[in-house]
Amino acid sequence: MTKVIQIEKRKRGFLGRLFLLLFLGLNELRALALFVWLGANVDNLGKLTNDVEKGLHALGTTLGVGMIL
């Protein structure tokens, strides 16, 4: 005997599409903010003079990227 398996695929409604677009748009904004922020931090890196400042800069960058992600 063979079994017949039916798969039901539901279509997204208006609100489902709206939430999907909102979710994707916010993710794109986060990625853009991350790249802009990292680019600004790389420019700042040349202005640091000693190892303590560079270490604190690296720590702050790590914390900031963690918050965005």
Rosetta constraint file for C-alpha pairs under 8 A:
AtomPair CA 12 CA 16 HARMONIC 5.25 0.50
AtomPair CA 12 CA 17 HARMONIC 6.12 0.50
AtomPair CA 13 CA 17 HARMONIC 6.27 0.50
AtomPair CA 14 CA 18 HARMONIC 6.17 0.50
AtomPair CA 15 CA 19 HARMONIC 6.06 0.50
AtomPair CA 16 CA 20 HARMONIC 6.13 0.50
AtomPair CA 17 CA 21 HARMONIC 6.14 0.50
AtomPair CA 18 CA 22 HARMONIC 6.12 0.50
AtomPair CA 19 CA 23 HARMONIC 5.98 0.50
AtomPair CA 20 CA 24 HARMONIC 6.18 0.50
AtomPair CA 21 CA 25 HARMONIC 5.93 0.50
AtomPair CA 22 CA 26 HARMONIC 6.13 0.50
AtomPair CA 23 CA 27 HARMONIC 6.30 0.50
AtomPair CA 24 CA 28 HARMONIC 6.27 0.50
AtomPair CA 25 CA 29 HARMONIC 6.30 0.50
AtomPair CA 26 CA 30 HARMONIC 6.21 0.50
AtomPair CA 27 CA 31 HARMONIC 6.25 0.50
AtomPair CA 28 CA 32 HARMONIC 6.14 0.50
AtomPair CA 29 CA 33 HARMONIC 6.05 0.50
AtomPair CA 30 CA 34 HARMONIC 6.10 0.50
AtomPair CA 30 CA 68 HARMONIC 6.76 0.50
AtomPair CA 30 CA 69 HARMONIC 7.90 0.50
AtomPair CA 31 CA 35 HARMONIC 6.32 0.50
AtomPair CA 32 CA 36 HARMONIC 6.13 0.50
AtomPair CA 33 CA 37 HARMONIC 5.89 0.50
AtomPair CA 34 CA 38 HARMONIC 6.03 0.50
AtomPair CA 34 CA 65 HARMONIC 6.95 0.50
AtomPair CA 34 CA 68 HARMONIC 6.88 0.50
AtomPair CA 35 CA 39 HARMONIC 6.02 0.50
AtomPair CA 36 CA 40 HARMONIC 6.26 0.50
AtomPair CA 37 CA 41 HARMONIC 6.25 0.50
AtomPair CA 38 CA 42 HARMONIC 6.19 0.50
AtomPair CA 38 CA 61 HARMONIC 7.73 0.50
AtomPair CA 39 CA 43 HARMONIC 6.52 0.50
AtomPair CA 40 CA 44 HARMONIC 6.49 0.50
AtomPair CA 41 CA 45 HARMONIC 6.33 0.50
AtomPair CA 41 CA 61 HARMONIC 7.55 0.50
AtomPair CA 42 CA 46 HARMONIC 7.65 0.50
AtomPair CA 44 CA 48 HARMONIC 7.28 0.50
AtomPair CA 45 CA 54 HARMONIC 7.32 0.50
AtomPair CA 45 CA 57 HARMONIC 7.78 0.50
AtomPair CA 48 CA 53 HARMONIC 6.06 0.50
AtomPair CA 48 CA 54 HARMONIC 6.23 0.50
AtomPair CA 49 CA 53 HARMONIC 6.90 0.50
AtomPair CA 49 CA 54 HARMONIC 7.65 0.50
AtomPair CA 50 CA 54 HARMONIC 6.51 0.50
AtomPair CA 51 CA 55 HARMONIC 6.02 0.50
AtomPair CA 52 CA 56 HARMONIC 6.15 0.50
AtomPair CA 53 CA 57 HARMONIC 5.99 0.50
AtomPair CA 54 CA 58 HARMONIC 6.17 0.50
AtomPair CA 55 CA 59 HARMONIC 6.22 0.50
AtomPair CA 56 CA 60 HARMONIC 6.08 0.50
AtomPair CA 57 CA 61 HARMONIC 6.09 0.50
AtomPair CA 58 CA 62 HARMONIC 6.13 0.50
AtomPair CA 59 CA 63 HARMONIC 6.22 0.50
AtomPair CA 60 CA 64 HARMONIC 6.04 0.50
AtomPair CA 61 CA 65 HARMONIC 6.10 0.50
AtomPair CA 62 CA 66 HARMONIC 6.10 0.50
AtomPair CA 63 CA 67 HARMONIC 6.21 0.50
AtomPair CA 64 CA 68 HARMONIC 6.31 0.50
AtomPair CA 65 CA 69 HARMONIC 6.06 0.50
